[in-house]
Amino acid sequence: MHKPFALAIAALCITGSSGFAQEQQSFKSLMSRGYDIKSVTFARGESTDNREVFVITLQKDRSVAVCYMAAVNWINLSSVALDDPKRCDVR
């Protein structure tokens, strides 16, 4: 998957610009429910206010989740970030 396309999809999911039902959950809870990681994309630049972040896309059946984490939290697998119930948007 091309990075610009993945970032565009992630941005749409994070901003909630469409009328689809959306909920927020922690990364850890999604993994325990059987979601699979489909992509992990590093981003830094204008769209992230020059912060280093990872956008993680997960899927289970017809449900998709997009998680947004600071690079240091993803690299260190910070339990605080992985357990944060507002870290991932689920559709």
N, C-alpha and C positions, 0 to 999 in steps of 0.2 A: 504494500500500500504506500502511496506517495505521502510524504510528510505534510505538504500543504493540505492535501485532501483530508488526512487524518485530523489535522488541527482544526480544519473547518467543521468537520463533523463533531469533534469534541467541543468546540465553541458553541455550536448550536445546542448541544445537549446541556452544557453547563449553564447557558443563559436562559434556557427554557423558553425559547421564542415561539415554539409551536404549541398547539392546544392539547398535546398528548399528556396523559396522566404521568406524573413524575413524583418520585419520592426520593428521600436521601437515606443512605445507609452507610455503615462502615465497610471498609475494604475487607476486614476480617470476617464480618458476618456474610458478605457475599461469597467469599471463598468457602466458608463452611456450608453454604447452601448449594454448592456445586457449580458455581460460575467458573468458566475457563478464561484465562487471560488470552486475548486475541492480538493485542498489540501494546507495546510500550514505546512512547515517543518522547524524546527529550526536546524541550522548547526553551528558547531564550530570545528575547527581542522585544519589539514594540508591543506585541500582543500579551506579553507577560510582565510589562513594565520593567524589562531587563532583568527579571528574576530567573533563576535556573529552576525549571520545573519539569516534572514528568507527567504525561497524560497517559493513563492506563485504561484501555478499553477491555471490557469483559462481556461475555455472552453466556446465556443459558437458555436453550430452546429459542423462543422468540423475544426474550427479554435482553436488553442491552444496558450496560452500566458504564459510565465514564467517571474515572477517579482522577483527581487533580492533586498532586503532592509536590511540595518543595523537594528539590533534588536531594538535599542532605537527609530528609526524612525517608525517602525511598531507598537511597543507597544504604542507609543504616538500619532499614526496616524498623523504624521508630514505632514502638508499641502505642505511643500516644496518638500518632498519625493514623496507624492502621486501625485503631479502635474508635476514631472520631466518626460519630454518626452523620456528620455533615460533609464528609470527604468525597462521597460518590453520589452521582445522580443516576437513578434507575428508571428505565422505561420498559 
